[in-house]
Amino acid sequence: MTHRALELGAKAVHSQMLQMSQNFNRLQRAYQDAEQSGQTPVAQQIQERMDVMMSSYLCFKVYLKLILCSTDVGLIDDFIFVTGGFVST
């Protein structure tokens, strides 16, 4: 059961990071299009949204690095390794 919970958590984090990255890339393309077509007010609004989105993305990324670099992850890895043999047999 714990293995499944860890797997679901990892998938949720991965999908959230992927979605944030895709949304930011879409905004970047829209910003470039608006800037090339000379729509300065639109480009400024998109730039502001990109700033907010990048700030939240970087906060999320730093939080994940803190979580993944902690000693608890090492303990979780050890737990999965040790109990994995019992689950598969």
C-alpha positions as CSV (number, residue, x, y, z in Angstrom):
1,M,0.0,0.0,0.0
2,T,2.8,2.4,0.8
3,H,4.5,1.7,-2.5
4,R,1.3,2.6,-4.3
5,A,1.0,5.8,-2.3
6,L,4.5,6.8,-3.1
7,E,4.0,6.0,-6.8
8,L,0.8,8.1,-6.9
9,G,2.5,11.0,-5.2
10,A,5.4,10.9,-7.7
11,K,3.0,10.8,-10.7
12,A,1.0,13.7,-9.3
13,V,4.1,15.8,-8.9
14,H,5.4,14.9,-12.3
15,S,2.1,15.7,-14.0
16,Q,1.9,19.1,-12.2
17,M,5.4,20.0,-13.2
18,L,4.7,19.0,-16.8
19,Q,1.5,21.0,-17.0
20,M,3.2,24.1,-15.5
21,S,6.0,23.8,-18.1
22,Q,3.6,23.4,-21.0
23,N,1.5,26.4,-19.9
24,F,4.6,28.5,-19.6
25,N,5.8,27.5,-23.1
26,R,2.4,28.4,-24.5
27,L,2.6,31.8,-22.9
28,Q,6.1,32.3,-24.2
29,R,4.9,31.6,-27.8
30,A,1.9,34.0,-27.3
31,Y,4.3,36.6,-26.0
32,Q,6.6,36.3,-29.0
33,D,3.7,36.4,-31.4
34,A,2.3,39.5,-29.7
35,E,5.6,41.2,-29.7
36,Q,6.3,40.4,-33.4
37,S,2.9,41.8,-34.4
38,G,3.5,45.0,-32.5
39,Q,0.8,44.5,-29.9
40,T,2.7,46.1,-27.0
41,P,-0.1,46.2,-24.4
42,V,-1.0,42.5,-25.0
43,A,2.7,41.6,-24.8
44,Q,3.0,43.5,-21.5
45,Q,0.0,41.6,-20.0
46,I,1.4,38.3,-21.2
47,Q,4.8,39.2,-19.7
48,E,3.2,39.9,-16.3
49,R,1.4,36.5,-16.4
50,M,4.7,34.9,-17.4
51,D,6.4,36.5,-14.4
52,V,3.8,35.2,-12.0
53,M,3.8,31.8,-13.5
54,M,7.6,31.5,-13.5
55,S,7.7,32.6,-9.9
56,S,5.3,29.9,-8.8
57,Y,7.1,27.3,-11.0
58,L,10.5,28.2,-9.4
59,C,9.0,28.1,-5.9
60,F,7.5,24.6,-6.7
61,K,10.8,23.4,-8.1
62,V,12.8,24.6,-5.1
63,Y,10.4,23.0,-2.8
64,L,10.7,19.7,-4.7
65,K,14.5,19.9,-4.6
66,L,14.4,20.5,-0.8
67,I,12.1,17.5,-0.4
68,L,14.1,15.2,-2.8
69,C,17.4,16.1,-1.3
70,S,16.4,15.5,2.3
71,T,17.4,12.5,4.3
72,D,13.8,11.3,4.4
73,V,14.0,10.4,0.7
74,G,17.0,8.2,1.5
75,L,14.9,6.5,4.1
76,I,12.0,6.1,1.7
77,D,14.3,4.7,-0.9
78,D,15.7,2.2,1.7
79,F,12.1,1.3,2.7
80,I,11.1,0.6,-0.9
81,F,14.2,-1.4,-1.6
82,V,13.9,-3.5,1.5
83,T,10.2,-4.2,1.3
84,G,10.2,-4.5,-2.5
85,G,11.3,-8.1,-2.2
86,F,8.4,-9.0,0.0
87,V,5.9,-7.4,-2.2
88,S,7.1,-9.1,-5.4
89,T,7.2,-12.6,-3.8
